[in-house]
Amino acid sequence: MALGSVLMWLGVPVGWLWLGSHLTDSTQAGFGPYLLVLAGTVVSMAIVGKALGTLNRVHLRVTGRLPEHRSQATWMRSLRGERRGVRQERGVLDGVMLTSVGVALVAFGIWFFAFAGSSLPGG
């Protein structure tokens, strides 16, 4: 799941940017390669995300932690509805994705404030 997370956040965008950069041979690219990179990245990330979700469900099933019934998401329940003390089991994927997003945000912050430089003229 960790490798799938790295593939989703780094491999997919870099791969589509590489492909898009090789689709044009001039410095003035048309709108097509940009649209292809955007659509391809979104679709590929959705596919990898679905695959990671399936892998997480398989892991929960193998370890015996998959709940027997489907529970309704908290944000979809009525505020007047019954309060149930049932906790939904979290899988490995939750921790992996939270960690990868946290690392990505910290790395972006370091890059932005320390290495990106100013895009302003004379800066």
C-alpha contacts under 8 A as a table, 3 or more apart, distances in Angstrom:
res1	aa1	res2	aa2	distance
1	M	4	G	4.92
1	M	5	S	6.08
1	M	52	L	6.52
1	M	55	L	7.64
1	M	56	N	7.92
1	M	92	V	7.88
1	M	93	L	6.54
1	M	96	V	6.98
2	A	5	S	5.03
2	A	6	V	6.32
2	A	96	V	6.04
3	L	6	V	5.10
3	L	7	L	6.08
4	G	7	L	4.90
4	G	8	M	6.07
4	G	48	V	7.20
4	G	52	L	6.77
5	S	8	M	5.03
5	S	9	W	6.21
5	S	52	L	7.95
5	S	96	V	7.33
5	S	97	M	6.64
5	S	100	S	6.94
6	V	9	W	5.32
6	V	10	L	5.61
6	V	11	G	6.69
6	V	100	S	7.53
7	L	10	L	5.45
7	L	11	G	4.31
7	L	12	V	6.05
8	M	11	G	5.98
8	M	12	V	5.52
8	M	13	P	7.77
8	M	45	M	5.67
8	M	48	V	6.18
8	M	49	G	7.32
9	W	12	V	6.63
9	W	13	P	6.97
9	W	45	M	7.92
10	L	13	P	5.79
10	L	14	V	6.03
11	G	14	V	5.34
11	G	15	G	5.79
12	V	15	G	5.15
12	V	16	W	6.19
12	V	41	T	6.25
12	V	44	S	6.67
12	V	45	M	6.73
13	P	16	W	5.24
13	P	17	L	6.07
13	P	41	T	5.73
14	V	17	L	5.07
14	V	18	W	6.04
15	G	18	W	5.10
15	G	19	L	6.18
16	W	19	L	4.98
16	W	20	G	5.97
16	W	37	V	5.38
16	W	40	G	6.71
16	W	41	T	6.27
17	L	20	G	5.03
17	L	21	S	6.03
17	L	37	V	6.21
18	W	21	S	5.17
18	W	22	H	6.44
19	L	22	H	5.27
19	L	23	L	6.45
19	L	37	V	7.82
20	G	23	L	5.22
20	G	24	T	7.35
20	G	33	P	5.33
20	G	34	Y	7.03
20	G	36	L	7.22
20	G	37	V	5.92
21	S	24	T	6.25
21	S	33	P	7.77
22	H	25	D	7.11
23	L	33	P	6.74
24	T	27	T	7.92
24	T	29	A	6.17
24	T	33	P	7.54
26	S	29	A	6.35
29	A	32	G	7.94
29	A	33	P	7.21
30	G	33	P	6.70
30	G	34	Y	7.70
31	F	34	Y	5.53
31	F	35	L	6.28
32	G	35	L	5.19
32	G	36	L	6.09
33	P	36	L	4.98
33	P	37	V	6.10
34	Y	37	V	5.18
34	Y	38	L	6.20
35	L	38	L	5.12
35	L	39	A	6.01
36	L	39	A	5.27
36	L	40	G	5.68
37	V	40	G	5.15
37	V	41	T	5.87
38	L	41	T	5.30
38	L	42	V	6.29
39	A	42	V	5.25
39	A	43	V	6.11
40	G	43	V	5.25
40	G	44	S	5.84
41	T	44	S	5.19
41	T	45	M	5.96
42	V	45	M	5.27
42	V	46	A	6.22
43	V	46	A	5.12
43	V	47	I	6.27
44	S	47	I	5.06
44	S	48	V	6.18
45	M	48	V	5.10
45	M	49	G	5.93
46	A	49	G	4.98
46	A	50	K	6.12
47	I	50	K	5.16
47	I	51	A	6.20
48	V	51	A	5.00
48	V	52	L	6.14
49	G	52	L	5.06
49	G	53	G	6.20
50	K	53	G	5.02
50	K	54	T	6.20
51	A	54	T	5.08
51	A	55	L	6.15
52	L	55	L	4.98
52	L	56	N	6.11
52	L	93	L	7.41
53	G	56	N	5.03
53	G	57	R	6.28
53	G	93	L	7.47
54	T	57	R	5.12
54	T	58	V	6.23
55	L	58	V	5.08
55	L	59	H	6.17
56	N	59	H	5.02
56	N	60	L	6.20
56	N	91	G	6.32
56	N	92	V	6.77
56	N	93	L	5.94
57	R	60	L	5.02
57	R	61	R	6.07
57	R	66	L	7.10
57	R	91	G	7.87
58	V	61	R	5.02
58	V	62	V	6.08
59	H	62	V	5.14
59	H	63	T	6.13
59	H	91	G	7.80
60	L	63	T	5.21
60	L	64	G	5.98
60	L	65	R	4.99
60	L	66	L	4.92
60	L	91	G	6.48
61	R	64	G	5.04
61	R	65	R	6.09
61	R	66	L	5.03
62	V	65	R	7.80
63	T	66	L	7.88
65	R	89	E	6.74
66	L	89	E	7.28
67	P	70	R	7.07
67	P	88	Q	7.68
67	P	89	E	7.48
71	S	88	Q	7.90
72	Q	76	M	6.72
72	Q	77	R	6.97
73	A	76	M	5.42
73	A	77	R	6.83
74	T	77	R	5.49
77	R	81	G	6.78
78	S	81	G	4.95
90	R	93	L	7.99
90	R	94	D	6.58
91	G	94	D	5.88
91	G	95	G	7.56
92	V	95	G	5.56
92	V	96	V	6.29
93	L	96	V	4.98
93	L	97	M	5.94
94	D	97	M	5.38
94	D	98	L	6.09
95	G	98	L	5.18
95	G	99	T	5.99
96	V	99	T	5.22
96	V	100	S	6.09
97	M	100	S	5.08
97	M	101	V	6.03
98	L	101	V	5.28
98	L	102	G	6.07
99	T	102	G	5.09
99	T	103	V	6.11
100	S	103	V	5.14
100	S	104	A	6.07
101	V	104	A	5.00
101	V	105	L	6.15
102	G	105	L	5.19
102	G	106	V	6.25
103	V	106	V	5.18
103	V	107	A	6.04
104	A	107	A	5.09
104	A	108	F	6.02
105	L	108	F	5.08
105	L	109	G	6.11
106	V	109	G	5.07
106	V	110	I	6.20
107	A	110	I	5.15
107	A	111	W	6.11
108	F	111	W	5.06
108	F	112	F	5.88
109	G	112	F	5.08
109	G	113	F	6.05
110	I	113	F	5.51
110	I	114	A	5.62
110	I	115	F	7.41
111	W	114	A	5.42
111	W	115	F	5.02
111	W	116	A	5.95
112	F	115	F	6.04
112	F	116	A	5.00
112	F	117	G	7.65
113	F	116	A	6.56
113	F	117	G	7.67
114	A	117	G	7.39
118	S	123	G	5.62
119	S	123	G	7.01
120	L	123	G	5.37
